[in-house]
Amino acid sequence: MGNNDKNHDDGPDNLKGETRRDFIKKAGMVAASGVALTSLATSAGVSLASPLDKNANLPPEDKPLKGRTALISGAARGIGLAMAVRLAQDGANIAMLDIASPYALSDIISYPLSSKQDLEQAVNLVKQQGVKAIPLIADVRDRAQMLSATNRAAQILGGIDIVIANAGISNGTGFENESDKIFKGIMDVNVAGVANTIHPAVPYLEKSKFGGKVIAISSVAGRRGVSQLASYSASKWAVIGLVKSLALDLGDKNITVNAIAPTAVKTVMWHGEKSSDAMKNLSNAAMELFVKSYHSLPTGSIHPEEIANAAAFLVSDNARYISGTTLDVNAGWSGQMTG
Ligand SMILES: NC(=O)c1ccc[n+]([C@@H]2O[C@H](COP(=O)([O-])OP(=O)(O)OC[C@H]3O[C@@H](n4cnc5c(N)ncnc54)[C@H](O)[C@@H]3O)[C@@H](O)[C@H]2O)c1
């Protein structure tokens, strides 16, 4: 199957009564029979320079986010790191917050989180873009830790203009087999963690001379139901509820609040889901076939830089009157949704 084929008759939403589980089984069989698919990047990180970012080459004084500071949670790798690099290329100083403890949530998820070394390397990468960057180690589940980390960032970097609540986890055990602990653990990181990231930053955002900007990372799973991912999906719908309500609450402080809802992105989390019951028997190629079947554009999972580009727009002056919205970055999957 070539990249430009749009074989949607096989897609899960046209299954004529088949379940997603049936589709996954079928996808596994198709892949096993040697169908050529888009190759899957195995690297968990981001490529070091986004080819789409022209602002990286501007002189510092002309960069669109010059003089601004962004605090990003989950910044040690994946989408968080890509956004940190992208906003740094646009001239922002970055406070890079992460739990930096690979096995801190090993009773809830089956893949490791970032390490201190990952965070250090990520900070160095961002500094190479010519801005200030600092590491902050904190667990987004803990409001007190987040308050202290936020105050520290504001003190060192001279305020906070942008907050991106990105840290999140996923577990594909499936609702019927999922323990109460896993359900609550996902809600704790993905919902309370987003609130805990935004709440301590509001006093700084309202003082921003540029207008405060908040982004929370939802998911395509926050735009529709997803079999085997009920708790993750519920948490990502909750993020959008939070964003819409905060857009109302914080508008008079000149703070915009928006969500980004990505499709599958090539990160540790996406590959980590391979260990879930639904995905564990799938090859990488079958996973690509699976996700590609939902997209109208000719791609499987996408690179973190695509999400970073959307974030760069939402925090820019060009988006000053966009608030309470969700920007879908999903290769055309939106065409199948009513929202
Ligand atoms: N990768 C995808 O396919 C995809 C798709 C849609 C949405 N998302 C969302 O994008 C966001 C980033 O995901 P990713 O794919 O880059 O994941 P990732 O696992 O690669 O990176 C997440 C980062 O968050 C950190 N983190 C996790 N729990 C934390 C906690 N309690 N406190 C502080 N830091 C913590 C991790 O250490 C890691 O560095 C998540 O909210 C995720 O739900 C991802």
The ligand as an ORCA input file, in Angstrom:
! r2SCAN-3c Opt
* xyz 0 1
  N       2.118     10.482     21.758
  C       0.856     10.483     21.354
  O       0.470      9.700     20.486
  C      -0.121     11.488     21.929
  C      -1.329     11.700     21.248
  C      -2.236     12.617     21.765
  C      -1.953     13.302     22.925
  N      -0.771     13.074     23.583
  C      -0.524     13.820     24.815
  O       0.653     14.598     24.675
  C       1.267     14.781     25.942
  C       2.750     14.411     25.849
  O       2.819     13.047     25.493
  P       4.130     12.351     24.876
  O       3.636     11.456     23.805
  O       5.171     13.353     24.594
  O       4.524     11.432     26.129
  P       5.940     10.969     26.703
  O       5.637      9.861     27.652
  O       6.899     10.717     25.613
  O       6.423     12.263     27.510
  C       5.714     12.698     28.650
  C       6.657     13.459     29.583
  O       5.886     13.808     30.744
  C       6.613     13.463     31.911
  N       5.658     13.173     32.990
  C       4.796     12.130     33.053
  N       4.135     12.151     34.219
  C       4.563     13.246     34.902
  C       4.246     13.801     36.164
  N       3.372     13.207     37.002
  N       4.852     14.954     36.537
  C       5.756     15.554     35.717
  N       6.124     15.048     34.528
  C       5.532     13.906     34.111
  C       7.441     12.248     31.504
  O       8.569     12.035     32.351
  C       7.825     12.600     30.070
  O       9.024     13.335     30.016
  C       0.475     13.918     26.920
  O      -0.460     14.726     27.616
  C      -0.259     12.957     26.013
  O      -1.440     12.456     26.593
  C       0.155     12.190     23.101
*
